[in-house]
Amino acid sequence: MDWGETWHLVNDDFDVYNLTINSADPQQMWAIFYTGYMDWIWGYSQNGGQEWAYGGFIENNWVVNLTVDQISQPIRLYAFTDHHFGLYKSVDLGQDRTAIGEGLYRNQFVFRDRPLVINSHDPTILYVGTSYGTFRSNDEGSHFDLHVQGMLNTYIFDIAVHPNDPITAYVGSWAGFFKTIDAGNTWHRLLNRGVKKLAIDPQFPDTIYATSSSG
């Protein structure tokens, strides 16, 4: 309530990762929890994190990444599991899930920071970062195609879509910082050093901040 000057604990059941807050209803949030020895589950709260309903595993697999589409109605949840790069979608807050992601390479280990980014201008378009490069879907994740022209087959750490231009996006990767101006069909490297996280200034969206191991 005071821009981070003071903090208070609301729940300490488990270690929390990948927290997402509903911008239209800040009491509603989703998270991934580490419950013990390599056990990752997802949870949902309707009272600002004080109480959680734990969704558990998906198809008996750990949930390692959770992305929330707050643009579409009803809200869509996208969840990665650790087993063969499994990707699931839910349109009822996680009660029922559908396996999606045809075209994604299945022989990859999925890390918690695996980026799945939703195009805010058109939420049917998804980008996924992998250890092979960037995949794009035009149908809410049902099918994906690999888009790496101009980009080395490299591990993708982060993806950001320009808030005012739906076909401009940026990628932070092991091989550098890349930009596309045609929705990922071609990529151009702008920085030749590993970039792990990206942030676009919402007031000046042509200003992009990037972090790397060297600064």
N, C-alpha and C positions, 0 to 999 in steps of 0.2 A: 504493500500500500504506500510505501515511501521510497520507491525506486531502488529497493535493495539495501537501504540503510540499516534496517533491522529485519530479523527473520524469526519465525516461530515454527516449531515442529507440529505437523498435522497428522503424520502417520509414520511409524517406524517398523512395520511388520517385516518388510523385506527391503533389500537394495533395489532402487528404482532406476531404470534406464528408459530412454526414448519416450519422454513425457510429451504428450500433445494435449493442448487445451482448446476447447471449442471457443472460437473467437466470438460467436454469437451468444454463447451461454458459458461463461467462465467457470461455472460450477461443474460442468461436464468435462471429463478428461479421461485419457487413455494412457496406459504405460506398459512397459515390459518390466518384469520383476525377476531378479535372481534369487531363487529360493533355497539353494544349497549347492551340492556338488554338480556343477555344470547343468543345472535345471533352470530353464528360462520359460516363464509363462507370461500371459498378458492379463491385464485387468482393466476395469471400467469403474469410474466413480461419478456420481451425480451430485455430490455435496462438497466439491472443492478438495477432494483427496482425503477427507476424514475417514470415509468408509469405502471399501473396494469390493466389487464382485469380481472374483478371479475366474477368468475364462479357461485357465489351464493350458494343456497342450492342444495342438491341432493334429489330428490323425496320429496321436501318440508321439508326436515330434515336438522338439523345443521350438518356441516362437522367438526368433532372433531379431526381427525387425518389424515394426508396425507403422504404417502410414495412413493418415486419415484424410479422406476427401471431404472437406467441409463445404465445398461449392455445390455439389450435386445434392439433390433431395430424392430419396432419403440419403443420409450420410453413408458413404462407403468406407469400409475398412479394408486395407490391403496388408496381408501378413506373410512374411517369409518364414519358412521353417528351415531347420538345419539339414533336413533329409533331401539330398539331390536337388537343392535349389528350389524347393517347393514354394509356390506362390498361391495364395488363397484370397478370395474376395467375399465380403459379407455386406449385405444391404439392410441387416436388422440388428446392428450393434454387436455382431459377433455370435448371435444365437445359432445361425446356420452359415456354413462356409462352402464356397464352390472352388474347386481347384481350377486355376487358370494358368496362363504363361506358356502357351504353346510356342515353341521357337527358341526359348531360353536354353542355353547350354546347361545340362543337368549334372555334369560331373565337376561342379565347383563347390568348394566349402563356402558357406555363407557366414559372414561376420556380422556383428551387431550394427556396424556402421555402413552396411550395404545400402547405397542410396537408391530410393525410389521416389521420383519427383513427379508431381501432377502439374500439368499446364493449367495455370489459373484462368486462362482465356478459354480453354476448351478442355474440360476435365476428362474427356475420352482419350486424350493423349497422355501417355505415361512414358517416362524415361527411367531406365534401370542401369545402374553402373555395375560392372562385373570385372573379373580379372582378365577378360578378353576385350573389353571396350564397352561402348554404350549401345544399349538396345532401346528401340522405340516401339510403342504400341499405339495404334489409332482406334482401338476398340475396347477401352477400359481394361486392358491387360489380357484379353482373351488370346491374342496372337502378338508375337514380338518379332522384329527383324533387327539384325546387327547393323549398326551404322558407324563405320570406322574409317571412311574415306578421308585421308589427310591426317588420320590419327594412328599412332602406333598401337598395336595390340598391347594394351597396358592396363594395369590395375586402376580402376576409377574409384576415387575417394569421395567426391562430392559433385553434385550437379545443381545448377541454378538457372531458372528461366527468367528472362527479362520481364518485369511486370507490365511494361507498356508495349511490348513487341513479342507476339506469341511465337515467332519463328526464330528468335534470337535466344541462344542459351550458352551457358559456360560450363566447362568441366575442369575440375581439379583432379590430377592424376599423378601417378608415379613418374610419368614421362614429361609432365609440364602442365601448363595452363592453356586450355583450348577454347575456341569460340566458334559457334556456328551461326549463320544468318539465314539458313534455309531448313530449319527444324531438324538439324542433325544429319542431313544428307551428305554434307561435306563439313570438315573441321579444319581450322587454321590454328597453329600453335603460336601463342603470344608470349609465352614465358617458358624458358628451357630449364626449369627446376621443378622438383616435386611440390605439388600443391595439395593440401589435405582438406581444407575447409574454405568455403566461399560464403560471402554475404554481400547482398546488393543494398545500397542505401535507398530506402523507400522514397525519400524526398528528392534525391538526385540519382535516378536509377542507372545512369551511365557511369556511376562510380561503384566499383567493385572492390571489395576487400578480400585478400587471399592470405592464408597462413601456410607456412611451410616449415620444414625442419630447421631451416636456416633463418627464419624470421617472418 
